[in-house]
Amino acid sequence: MATRRRRIPARPPRRPSRRGTLTARRRAAWALRFAGYVLSGLALAILLTGLVWLFHSLALRSFTRWPDQTDILLGSAAAPLSWWARLAGVHRTGLQFLVAPPEWSASDFRPHTPVSWHTWLAKAALALYLAFLPLLGALAFARSALPRPLFALVVAVLTGMLVVLLLAITRWPDRVNRFVARAEVLGFILAGLLGGSASEAALLGLSAARQGRIGFVTLLLSLDLVWFGLWLFATGCLQLWSERPWAAPPAPDHQRS
């Protein structure tokens, strides 16, 4: 007697698990974010290298086809600093070169949110780097236009201003903040003397070069770079001082005015 074979139904295809799909999406999103971090750091380095090369060439009044080693080193330093800041979580707390409300008192500059040493050091390195770039540009203009004794005097005065400003921020941050808020208009005045826009500043520079009065434009550009560098230094140090990790936490009843 023949037996009838039992037909075994085919197994349905295995669907990927939901957990595996989420893991693959997370990995793809992480890879895209990582690529974005790398490309943004490289783009910032290329941009700052071009700006350093431009201002260095203007200071020397001699344009080269490619940036030299000094320009590349100064500009490319933005890439590792931005990567370090991203890894340290600076994007969560923010790096803002803004003046605090003028009515703030000294107690308002005490840290209210804890910031780790790693995050604070990364933020300090990036803030000081961005502040010193325009100051180095101003010194390049001064070196090409002034004799060596006067250039040494300019370097000493600028260094003294930075030291005094840093000490004043650690002692009277509220007063320095109010002073910076009042001196904000100085940058607009200097920018207005240069034409108010990049195209007008370029036309002013060409006109001055034809008339042999490039020194006046160089002086205005140097003063504008000095003001911009000191502005970045002051506002950046005020933010760093308000987030210093070694300060004691504020009292529970402390509130900002």
Long-range contacts (C-beta under 8 A, 24 or more apart in sequence): 37-82, 37-83, 37-86, 38-83, 40-82, 41-78, 41-79, 41-80, 41-82, 41-83, 41-86, 42-79, 44-78, 44-79, 44-82, 45-75, 45-76, 45-77, 45-78, 45-79, 46-75, 47-75, 48-74, 48-75, 48-78, 48-133, 49-74, 49-75, 49-76, 50-75, 51-75, 51-133, 52-133, 52-137, 55-137, 55-140, 55-141, 55-225, 56-137, 56-140, 58-141, 58-221, 59-137, 59-140, 59-141, 59-143, 59-144, 59-218, 60-140, 60-144, 61-144, 61-214, 74-133, 74-136, 77-129, 78-129, 81-122, 81-125, 81-126, 81-129, 82-126, 84-122, 84-125, 84-126, 85-122, 85-123, 85-125, 85-126, 87-122, 88-116, 88-118, 88-119, 88-121, 88-122, 88-123, 89-116, 89-118, 89-119, 90-119, 90-122, 90-123, 90-126, 93-119, 93-123, 93-243, 95-123, 95-126, 95-127, 95-236, 95-239, 96-235, 96-239, 97-127, 97-130, 97-231, 97-232, 97-235, 97-236, 97-239, 98-235, 99-177, 99-180, 99-181, 99-184, 99-235, 99-238, 100-177, 100-238, 100-242, 102-177, 102-178, 102-181, 103-257, 104-174, 104-177, 104-256, 104-257, 105-174, 105-257, 106-172, 106-173, 106-174, 107-250, 107-254, 108-174, 108-242, 108-256, 108-257, 109-173, 109-174, 109-177, 109-238, 109-241, 109-242, 110-242, 110-247, 110-248, 110-250, 110-254, 111-242, 111-243, 111-244, 111-245, 111-247, 111-249, 111-250, 112-250, 113-243, 114-245, 114-249, 115-243, 115-244, 115-245, 116-245, 117-245, 120-240, 120-243, 120-244, 120-245, 123-239, 123-240, 123-243, 124-240, 127-232, 127-236, 127-237, 127-239, 127-240, 128-233, 128-236, 130-232, 130-236, 131-229, 131-230, 131-232, 131-233, 131-236, 132-229, 132-233, 133-229, 134-225, 134-226, 134-228, 134-229, 134-232, 135-225, 135-226, 135-229, 135-230, 135-233, 137-225, 138-222, 138-223, 138-225, 138-226, 138-229, 141-218, 141-221, 141-222, 141-225, 142-222, 145-215, 145-218, 145-219, 145-222, 158-226, 161-230, 162-230, 162-233, 165-230, 165-233, 165-234, 165-237, 166-237, 169-234, 169-237, 169-238, 169-241, 170-241, 173-238, 173-241, 173-242, 176-234, 176-238, 177-238, 180-231, 180-234, 180-235, 180-238, 184-231, 186-227, 187-224, 187-227, 187-228, 187-231, 190-220, 190-223, 190-224, 190-227, 191-224, 193-220, 194-220, 194-221, 194-224
